[in-house]
Amino acid sequence: MDMHSKVRRLESYACGRWQAGNGDGTVMHDAITGAPVASVDSTGLDFSAMLDYGRRTGGPALRKLTFHERAARLKALAKYLMDHKEPYYQLSHATGATRTDSWFDIEGGIGTLFAYSSKGRRELPNARFLVEGAPEVMGKAGTFIGQHILTSLEGVGVHINAFNFPCWGMLEKLAVSLLAGVPAIVKPASQTGYLTELMFRDIVTSGTFPEGSVQLICGGVGDLFDHLGPQDSVTFTGSASTGQRLRAHPAVIRNSVRFMMEADSLNCSILGPDAAPGTPEFDLYVREVAREMTIKSGQRCTAIRRAIAPRALSDALADALAKRLAKVVVGDPAQEGVTMGALASEAQRKEVRSRIKELESAAEIVYGNLDDFPVRGADATSGAFLPPLLLRARQAGAGSVIHEVEAFGPVSTIVPYDDAAEAIDLARRGGGSLVGSVFTADHAFAREIALGIAPYHGRLLFVDRVCAKESTGHGSPMPGLVHGGPGRAGGGEEMGGVRGVKHYMQRTALQGSPDMLTAITSRWMPGATRRTGDVHPFRKYLEELEIGDTVVSGKRTVTLEDIEHFAHFTGDTFYAHMDEAAAKANPFFGGRVAHGYYIVAIAAGLFVDPAPGPVLANYGIDSLRFLTPAFPGDTLQVQLTCKEKMPRADKGYGEVRWDTTVTNQDGKVVAQYDVLTMVAKKGASPESIKP
């Protein structure tokens, strides 16, 4: 019996069913023992049919759901995966990961689903498209306006992931594309694809998303790229050389396929000159560099590859790091006391060893020994083990391999600098990075570094003794922040909160009359028809309210007595309200004026219907602007118009946005803002209305 018949054959999930490849495939090995784990093969898959299936089956089903409904399914999926997490941890051992390493990958990925579920419900409407920004009035009479909207792309998102995070890499991409309403084809790296496949089986079994929303390729992508169309997109994580080759594919160029790339980068961490031994910042820096070198055995695209430190502190730094790294125990993560496992494969170990030899042309190893290191509980010759290796640059300037070669393992190089300008220059020589960090308590130094290297980085972390306890660390991408970077790092921006969702959507500028754009967007536009009636809008339930429903209030005259009473009652005795001479000297006023918040307060008194009813609460004001001063003797009036309705999918109420315009006796706008209220649905139970 040959090796292929002894190992589990991974299957792809294509066109609604699990399918094995037609060939023998390639065998993947356990990173700890070297034993076969699985074989990977995708020959025989119809890649064109997979794309078509996603477009015709998954896409329409996803687009029928609102953002809130998709967000609820992300949460349900996250809960399901969390309940089934232990088998993922067990299999993750074969990738060489410790339990802590696996936590970042498994529960970090599931946490991203939870995060985007929350963002979808809090920051996106319960709708199928987004209205973006304010309308643009383009005609003098206000009859011709423009408005940007975002709609889901009607293609498939092809997600190509790296070997180092087989779970998180998949889930952080799925979170945003599914929330955007775009189906996905997941292609994990073969080296650790067996773990991705295990979790993907649970995604399918959970049934949380419609059929066709997700598909999986275990093995090569064959002719998939030949069939990409203008509505499709690609998000790639991996080596820069592979990403550049795929980005140059004729179909990608011909159809302007959106291509987001997150590639290897020579990330740096800068130690400030103030952070000398004995300071909290020095100790924090030593801990972080050592941690970044050893988490996932240094196989993180965000790991610290260059430790840029003041020349005067570099000896002390090397000594402190050596002492810290000496505590690292390399071996089988199943063994008690092991703190660092193996690289993902023997091929990866050979690659890293080769890169270290290149780095030695410009740096010397100051800690670690490639050829003689202990391995606990495992055979060093069978597993893909390497010790942590710290180098120190002899040559750090232009052309140095330190800024060009990445050893994707437990390797970092100390790079000395003499002043802030040199530190900035060294950081920029990486050619563009996913993340950089600065450890300093000197705000002036931090500002100089930030402005000097920000154009070359997707994320910058500043650590001092104040934020250290809550800091998530140099190498931890967070769902609400951009994960990506310019230049060598690929030029992509994954996650970043709702920014990541918009990557899978098309921005379109609509132009037309206010009534036309109101009808299209379901948002009242300036100049559109307002409807008044016998029933105050505050007496209408959410379903009864219509966009454009308006109440025109009565009138109220501003008096000097009111202004003075408001000033004394609130304590706001600013001179413009209380000192006639000083107010008259102010070129904005020319005399005493009413408080802006007095105007807002009396406006509420003019438009509010006070009796209990469908309006449950006022929860804020947006875009408040005071445009014309209100003087004693001015008469104010309010127009309140239902601008937008946002029903909650799982509650007995929804949010209503009201356009609020306060004018004076001359018709001039005194104040303009949006009032935000909670409005009950008809027949909603008390339980469903609880926040």
C-alpha positions in Angstrom: 0.0 0.0 0.0 1.5 3.4 -1.0 1.6 6.5 1.1 -1.3 8.1 -0.8 -3.7 5.4 0.1 -2.9 5.7 3.8 -3.7 9.4 4.3 -7.0 11.2 4.3 -7.8 12.7 0.9 -9.0 16.2 1.3 -12.1 17.2 -0.6 -13.3 20.4 -2.2 -16.8 21.7 -1.8 -17.9 22.7 -5.2 -21.4 23.5 -6.7 -23.1 22.3 -3.5 -21.3 19.0 -3.0 -18.1 17.5 -1.6 -15.8 16.3 -4.4 -12.4 14.5 -4.3 -9.8 15.2 -7.0 -9.1 12.7 -9.7 -5.4 12.4 -9.1 -3.2 11.0 -6.4 -2.5 14.5 -5.1 0.3 15.9 -3.0 0.9 14.6 0.5 1.1 17.0 3.4 3.1 16.1 6.5 2.9 16.6 10.2 5.2 19.5 11.1 6.2 17.8 14.4 6.7 14.2 13.4 7.0 14.3 9.6 4.2 11.7 9.3 1.7 12.0 6.4 -1.5 13.9 7.4 -3.5 14.4 4.2 -3.3 14.5 0.4 -4.4 17.5 -1.6 -5.7 17.4 -5.1 -8.2 19.4 -7.1 -7.8 17.9 -10.6 -11.2 17.3 -12.2 -12.9 20.3 -10.6 -14.9 22.4 -13.0 -13.7 25.9 -11.9 -15.9 27.7 -14.4 -18.9 26.0 -13.0 -17.9 26.9 -9.5 -17.8 30.6 -10.4 -21.1 30.3 -12.2 -22.7 28.5 -9.2 -21.6 31.3 -6.9 -22.9 34.0 -9.2 -26.2 32.4 -10.0 -27.0 30.6 -6.7 -25.1 32.1 -3.8 -25.1 35.7 -4.9 -28.8 36.2 -5.4 -29.6 34.4 -2.2 -27.2 36.5 -0.2 -28.4 39.8 -1.8 -32.0 39.0 -0.7 -30.8 39.4 2.9 -30.3 42.7 4.5 -27.0 43.7 6.2 -28.6 43.0 9.6 -29.8 39.6 8.4 -26.3 38.7 7.2 -24.8 40.0 10.4 -27.1 37.8 12.4 -26.0 34.8 10.4 -22.3 35.7 11.0 -23.0 35.6 14.7 -24.8 32.3 14.4 -21.9 30.8 12.5 -19.4 32.1 15.1 -21.4 30.5 17.9 -21.5 27.2 15.9 -17.8 27.1 15.3 -17.0 28.1 18.8 -19.1 25.1 20.0 -17.0 22.8 17.7 -13.6 24.3 18.3 -11.8 21.4 20.1 -11.2 19.2 17.0 -9.6 22.3 15.3 -7.1 22.6 18.2 -6.3 18.9 18.0 -5.6 19.0 14.3 -3.8 22.3 14.6 -1.0 20.4 16.5 0.0 18.9 13.1 0.8 22.4 11.8 3.5 22.8 14.5 1.4 25.3 16.6 1.2 25.5 20.3 -2.2 25.9 22.0 -1.5 29.7 22.2 -0.6 29.8 18.5 -3.8 28.0 17.7 -5.9 30.3 19.8 -4.8 33.3 17.6 -5.8 31.3 14.5 -9.0 29.5 15.7 -10.6 31.7 18.2 -9.1 34.9 16.7 -10.8 34.0 13.5 -14.1 33.2 15.1 -13.8 36.5 17.0 -13.6 38.3 13.7 -17.0 36.8 12.8 -18.4 38.1 16.0 -16.8 41.5 15.5 -18.3 41.9 12.0 -21.7 40.7 13.1 -21.7 43.5 15.7 -20.5 46.1 13.2 -23.1 45.0 10.7 -25.9 45.6 13.2 -24.5 48.8 14.6 -23.0 50.6 11.7 -25.0 49.4 8.7 -28.7 49.8 7.9 -31.2 47.0 7.8 -31.2 47.3 4.0 -29.5 45.8 1.0 -27.5 48.8 -0.1 -25.7 51.8 1.4 -26.4 55.5 0.9 -22.9 57.0 1.3 -22.3 60.6 2.3 -24.4 63.7 1.9 -26.2 64.6 -1.3 -24.5 67.1 -3.7 -26.7 69.9 -4.9 -25.6 70.7 -8.4 -28.2 73.1 -9.7 -29.0 76.7 -8.5 -32.7 75.9 -8.1 -32.0 72.7 -6.2 -33.9 70.5 -8.8 -30.8 68.6 -9.9 -28.8 66.7 -7.2 -26.4 63.8 -6.8 -26.0 61.0 -4.3 -23.5 58.2 -3.9 -24.8 54.7 -3.2 -23.0 51.3 -2.7 -24.4 48.0 -4.0 -23.1 44.5 -3.7 -21.0 43.2 -6.6 -22.7 40.4 -8.4 -19.7 38.2 -8.8 -17.7 35.9 -6.6 -14.9 36.7 -4.1 -12.0 34.4 -4.6 -10.1 34.1 -1.3 -6.5 32.8 -1.6 -5.0 32.3 1.8 -1.6 31.6 3.3 -0.4 28.6 5.2 0.3 30.3 8.5 -3.3 31.0 9.5 -5.5 28.3 8.0 -8.6 29.3 10.1 -8.2 33.1 10.7 -7.1 33.8 7.2 -10.3 32.2 5.9 -12.7 33.7 8.4 -11.4 37.3 8.3 -12.1 37.3 4.5 -15.4 35.6 4.7 -16.7 38.0 7.4 -16.5 41.0 5.1 -17.5 39.4 1.8 -20.5 37.6 3.3 -21.6 40.8 5.1 -21.3 42.6 1.8 -23.6 40.0 0.1 -20.9 38.5 -2.0 -20.3 34.7 -2.2 -16.8 33.3 -1.8 -14.6 30.6 -3.1 -12.0 29.8 -0.4 -8.6 28.4 -1.6 -6.3 27.6 1.4 -2.6 27.0 1.2 -2.1 23.2 0.7 0.5 23.0 3.5 -2.1 23.4 6.2 -5.3 23.1 4.1 -6.4 20.0 6.2 -7.2 22.3 9.1 -9.1 24.7 6.8 -11.1 21.8 5.3 -12.1 20.6 8.8 -13.5 23.9 9.8 -15.1 24.5 6.4 -17.0 21.2 6.8 -18.6 22.7 10.0 -19.4 25.9 8.1 -21.3 23.9 5.5 -23.0 21.6 8.1 -24.1 24.7 10.2 -26.4 25.8 7.3 -26.2 29.4 8.4 -25.7 30.9 5.0 -27.6 30.1 1.8 -26.4 27.4 -0.6 -23.7 28.7 -3.0 -22.5 31.3 -0.5 -19.3 29.5 0.2 -17.2 27.0 -1.8 -13.8 25.4 -1.1 -10.8 24.4 -3.3 -8.3 22.0 -1.8 -5.4 21.9 -4.2 -4.5 24.1 -7.2 -6.8 26.7 -8.8 -6.4 25.2 -12.3 -8.0 27.5 -14.9 -10.1 29.4 -12.4 -8.5 32.7 -13.2 -9.3 32.3 -16.9 -13.0 32.5 -16.0 -12.9 35.6 -13.8 -15.3 38.4 -14.8 -15.7 42.1 -14.2 -17.9 41.5 -11.1 -15.5 39.1 -9.5 -12.8 40.0 -7.0 -9.7 38.4 -5.6 -8.2 38.7 -2.1 -4.7 37.2 -1.9 -2.5 36.5 1.1 0.9 35.0 0.5 4.2 35.7 -1.1 4.7 38.8 -3.1 6.0 36.9 -6.1 2.9 34.7 -6.3 0.6 37.6 -5.8 2.2 39.7 -8.5 2.0 36.8 -10.9 -1.7 36.4 -10.2 -2.4 40.1 -10.3 -0.9 40.2 -13.8 -3.2 37.4 -15.1 -4.7 38.4 -18.5 -8.3 38.0 -17.2 -7.6 40.1 -14.1 -6.2 42.9 -16.3 -8.8 42.5 -19.1 -11.8 42.6 -16.8 -10.4 45.0 -14.2 -11.0 42.4 -11.5 -10.6 43.9 -8.1 -7.4 42.4 -6.6 -6.5 42.9 -3.0 -3.1 41.6 -2.0 -1.6 41.2 1.4 2.0 40.0 1.0 5.1 39.4 3.1 6.7 42.5 4.5 9.8 43.4 6.5 8.0 45.0 9.5 10.0 46.9 11.9 9.7 48.0 15.6 11.6 51.1 16.7 13.0 51.6 20.2 13.0 55.2 21.2 16.2 56.8 22.5 14.5 57.6 25.8 13.7 53.8 26.4 16.9 52.9 28.1 17.4 49.7 30.2 15.4 50.1 33.4 12.5 52.0 31.8 9.1 50.3 31.3 9.4 51.0 27.6 12.7 49.0 27.3 11.2 46.0 29.1 8.1 46.2 27.0 10.1 46.3 23.8 12.2 43.3 24.7 9.1 41.3 25.6 7.4 42.3 22.3 10.3 41.5 20.0 10.8 38.1 21.7 7.1 37.4 21.5 6.8 38.3 17.8 9.8 36.1 17.1 8.3 33.0 18.7 4.4 33.2 18.2 3.6 30.7 15.4 7.4 30.1 15.3 7.7 33.6 13.7 5.4 32.6 10.8 3.3 35.7 10.9 3.1 38.3 8.1 3.1 41.0 10.8 6.1 39.7 12.8 8.9 42.0 13.7 11.8 41.3 11.3 13.8 44.5 12.0 14.4 45.7 15.6 15.5 49.3 14.9 17.3 50.5 18.1 19.5 53.4 19.2 23.1 52.4 18.6 24.0 53.3 22.2 21.3 50.8 23.4 21.9 48.0 20.9 24.3 46.0 23.1 22.0 46.1 26.1 19.1 45.2 23.8 20.9 42.2 22.4 21.8 41.0 25.9 18.3 41.4 27.2 16.7 39.6 24.2 19.2 36.8 24.5 18.2 36.3 28.1 14.5 36.3 27.2 15.0 33.9 24.2 17.0 31.5 26.3 13.8 30.7 28.2 12.1 29.5 24.9 11.6 25.8 24.8 11.4 24.3 21.3 9.6 21.0 20.8 6.4 19.1 20.5 3.6 21.5 21.7 1.9 18.5 23.3 4.8 18.2 25.8 4.6 20.2 29.0 6.8 23.2 29.1 7.2 23.6 25.3 6.7 27.2 24.3 7.5 27.1 20.6 6.6 24.4 18.1 7.8 23.8 14.6 7.5 25.6 11.2 4.6 24.4 9.1 6.7 22.1 6.9 10.2 20.8 6.1 10.1 22.9 2.9 9.4 25.9 5.0 12.3 25.2 7.2 14.7 24.8 4.3 13.4 28.1 2.9 14.0 29.9 6.2 17.5 28.4 6.6 18.4 29.6 3.1 17.2 33.2 3.9 19.2 33.2 7.1 22.3 32.5 5.1 21.5 35.5 2.9 21.0 37.7 6.0 24.4 36.6 7.3 26.1 38.5 4.5 25.1 41.8 6.3 24.5 40.6 9.9 25.9 38.3 12.5 24.0 35.8 14.7 24.1 37.0 18.3 21.8 34.4 19.7 20.8 30.9 18.6 22.5 28.1 16.7 21.1 26.7 13.5 22.9 23.4 13.8 22.8 22.6 17.5 19.7 23.3 19.5 17.6 21.1 21.9 14.1 19.9 20.9 11.9 18.6 23.6 9.7 15.5 23.0 10.3 15.2 19.3 12.9 14.2 16.7 14.7 17.3 15.4 15.5 15.5 12.2 11.8 14.5 11.5 10.0 17.7 12.5 10.4 21.2 11.0 12.1 22.7 14.0 14.2 25.8 14.2 15.5 27.7 17.3 14.8 31.5 17.7 17.7 33.4 16.0 18.6 36.9 16.7 21.0 38.8 14.3 22.7 42.1 14.5 23.3 44.2 11.4 26.9 45.0 10.3 25.6 46.8 7.3 22.2 48.5 7.5 22.3 51.1 4.8 21.3 51.2 1.2 21.2 47.9 -0.6 21.5 45.8 2.6 19.7 42.4 2.4 18.3 43.2 5.8 15.7 45.4 4.1 15.2 43.0 1.2 15.2 39.4 2.5 12.6 38.0 4.9 13.2 34.8 6.8 9.7 33.7 7.5 10.4 32.1 10.8 11.7 32.8 14.4 14.2 35.4 13.1 14.7 39.0 13.8 17.6 41.4 13.2 18.8 44.3 15.4 19.4 47.4 13.2 21.2 50.3 15.0 20.4 53.9 14.3 22.0 57.2 15.5 19.1 59.7 15.3 15.4 59.9 14.4 16.1 60.8 10.8 18.2 57.6 10.4 15.5 55.5 12.1 12.9 56.8 9.7 15.2 56.1 6.7 15.8 52.5 7.9 12.1 51.9 8.5 11.2 53.1 5.0 13.9 50.9 3.4 11.5 48.0 3.9 9.7 49.3 0.9 6.2 49.2 2.5 5.0 47.2 5.5 1.9 45.9 7.1 2.7 47.2 10.5 5.4 49.1 12.4 5.6 49.8 16.1 7.4 52.4 18.2 8.2 52.0 21.9 8.8 55.3 23.5 7.4 57.7 26.1 8.7 60.7 24.2 5.8 62.3 22.4 7.9 64.5 20.2 10.0 61.5 19.0 6.8 59.5 18.4 5.3 62.3 16.3 8.5 62.7 14.2 8.6 59.0 13.5 4.8 58.7 12.8 4.9 61.5 10.2 8.1 60.1 8.7 7.0 56.5 8.2 3.2 56.6 8.0 3.2 56.6 4.1 5.1 53.3 4.2 2.9 51.5 6.7 -0.7 50.2 6.9 -0.7 50.3 10.7 1.4 52.0 13.3 1.4 51.0 17.0 2.8 53.3 19.7 3.5 51.6 23.0 4.3 53.3 26.3 3.7 52.4 30.0 0.3 54.0 29.8 -1.3 51.8 27.1 0.8 48.7 27.5 -1.7 46.8 29.6 -4.5 47.1 27.1 -2.4 47.1 23.9 -3.2 44.1 21.6 0.4 44.0 20.4 2.5 44.7 17.4 1.4 41.7 15.3 -2.3 41.5 16.0 -4.6 42.7 13.2 -7.9 43.9 14.6 -11.2 43.8 12.7 -11.9 47.5 13.1 -8.5 48.6 11.7 -7.0 48.2 8.3 -4.9 45.1 7.7 -2.6 45.7 4.8 0.1 48.0 3.6 1.6 49.8 0.7 4.4 48.8 -1.6 6.0 45.5 -0.9 3.2 44.7 1.5 0.8 44.4 -1.4 -1.1 47.6 -1.5 -4.2 46.0 0.0 -6.5 46.9 2.9 -8.4 44.0 4.4 -10.8 44.4 7.3 -10.8 48.0 8.6 -14.4 47.8 9.8 -17.0 48.8 7.2 -14.1 49.8 4.9 -13.5 46.1 4.2 -17.2 45.5 3.4 -17.1 48.3 0.9 -14.3 46.6 -1.0 -17.0 44.1 -2.2 -19.4 46.8 -3.3 -19.7 49.2 -6.2 -19.9 52.9 -5.6 -22.3 54.6 -8.0 -23.1 58.3 -8.3 -26.8 58.8 -8.9 -28.0 62.1 -10.5 -31.5 63.3 -10.9 -34.3 65.3 -9.2 -34.7 65.2 -5.4 -38.0 63.2 -5.7 -36.4 60.7 -8.1 -33.4 60.1 -5.8 -35.6 60.0 -2.8 -37.6 57.2 -4.4 -34.5 55.3 -5.4 -32.6 55.5 -2.1 -35.5 55.5 0.4 -33.9 58.5 1.9 -35.4 62.0 1.8 -33.3 64.4 -0.3 -33.1 68.2 0.1 -35.7 69.7 -2.2 -37.9 66.6 -2.4 -41.6 66.7 -1.7 -42.7 67.1 1.9 -46.1 65.7 2.9 -48.1 67.3 5.8 -51.3 65.9 7.1 -53.8 65.8 9.9 -51.8 63.2 11.8 -48.6 64.2 13.5 -45.7 62.0 12.4 -44.9 61.2 16.0 -48.4 59.4 16.2 -47.4 57.0 13.4 -45.9 53.6 13.9 -42.8 52.6 12.0 -44.7 50.9 9.2 -47.1 53.8 8.9 -44.4 56.5 8.5 -43.5 57.4 5.0 -40.4 59.1 3.8 -41.2 62.8 3.4 -43.9 62.9 6.2 -43.5 66.4 7.6 -44.8 68.5 10.5 -44.5 72.3 10.2 -44.5 73.7 13.7 -45.9 76.8 15.2 -43.8 79.9 15.8 -41.9 81.2 18.8 -40.3 84.6 19.3 -36.9 84.8 20.9 -36.8 87.3 23.8 -34.0 88.8 25.8 -35.6 87.4 29.0 -35.5 83.9 27.5 -31.8 84.2 26.6 -30.8 85.5 30.1 -32.9 82.8 31.8 -31.3 80.1 29.7 -27.8 81.5 30.5 -28.4 81.5 34.2 -30.2 78.2 34.2 -27.5 76.4 32.4 -24.5 78.4 33.5 -23.6 79.3 29.9 -23.0 83.0 30.3 -20.7 83.4 27.3 -20.3 87.1 26.4 -22.2 86.8 23.1 -25.3 86.1 25.0 -24.9 88.4 28.0 -22.7 91.4 27.1 -24.2 93.7 24.4 -21.0 95.7 23.8 -18.7 92.7 23.5 -21.2 90.9 21.3 -21.6 93.9 19.1 -17.8 94.0 18.6 -17.8 90.4 17.5 -17.9 90.4 13.6 -20.0 87.2 13.6 -22.9 88.6 15.6 -23.1 92.4 15.9 -25.2 92.1 19.1 -26.5 89.7 21.7 -27.7 86.4 20.3 -29.5 83.3 21.5 -27.6 80.2 22.6 -27.4 77.5 19.9 -28.6 74.9 22.4 -31.5 77.2 23.3 -32.5 77.1 19.7 -32.3 73.3 19.6 -34.3 73.2 22.9 -37.1 75.4 21.8 -37.2 73.7 18.4 -37.9 70.4 20.2 -40.7 72.2 22.1 -42.2 73.3 18.8 -42.2 70.0 16.9 -42.6 67.4 19.7 -46.0 65.7 20.2 -45.7 65.1 23.9 -48.3 62.3 24.5 -47.1 58.7 24.8 -47.1 57.0 21.4 -44.9 55.1 18.9 -41.9 57.4 19.4 -40.0 55.7 22.2 -36.9 57.8 22.7 -34.6 60.4 21.2 -31.1 58.9 21.0 -29.1 61.7 19.4 -28.5 64.5 17.0 -26.3 64.3 13.9 -24.7 67.0 11.8 -25.8 70.0 13.9 -24.9 73.3 12.3 -25.9 76.9 13.4 -26.0 78.9 10.2 -27.7 82.2 11.0 -27.6 83.9 14.5 -31.0 84.3 16.3 -31.4 87.7 17.8 -34.0 88.9 20.4 -37.2 89.6 18.5 -36.6 86.9 15.8 -39.4 84.4 15.3 -38.4 80.8 14.8 -40.2 77.9 13.1 -39.3 74.2 12.5 -39.9 71.8 9.7 -39.4 68.2 10.8 -39.3 65.6 7.9 -39.0 61.8 8.0 -35.7 61.3 6.3 -34.9 57.6 6.7 -36.4 54.5 8.4 -34.1 51.8 9.6 -36.1 48.9 11.1 -34.4 46.4 13.4 -34.7 42.9 12.2 -34.8 41.4 15.7 -36.6 44.1 17.6 -40.1 45.6 17.8 -38.8 49.0 16.8 -36.5 50.8 14.4 -34.5 54.0 14.1 -36.0 57.0 12.3 -33.9 59.9 11.1 -35.7 63.3 10.9 -34.4 66.2 8.8 -34.8 69.2 11.1 -34.7 72.8 9.7 -35.1 75.8 12.0 -35.8 79.1 10.1 -36.4 82.7 11.1 -39.1 85.2 10.0 -37.1 85.9 6.8 -36.9 82.3 5.8 -33.2 82.1 6.6 -32.0 78.8 8.0 -30.9 79.3 11.7 -30.1 75.7 12.4 -30.0 72.4 10.5 -29.6 68.9 11.9 -30.9 65.3 12.0 -32.9 64.1 15.0 -32.6 60.4 15.7 -35.5 58.6 17.4 -36.6 55.0 18.2 -40.1 54.3 16.9 -42.1 51.2 17.7 -43.5 48.8 15.2 -47.2 48.3 15.2 -48.3 45.6 17.6 -44.8 45.1 19.0 -44.7 43.3 22.4 -43.1 45.0 25.4 -40.4 42.4 25.4 -39.4 43.1 21.8 -39.0 46.8 22.6 -36.5 46.3 25.4 -33.0 47.6 24.3 
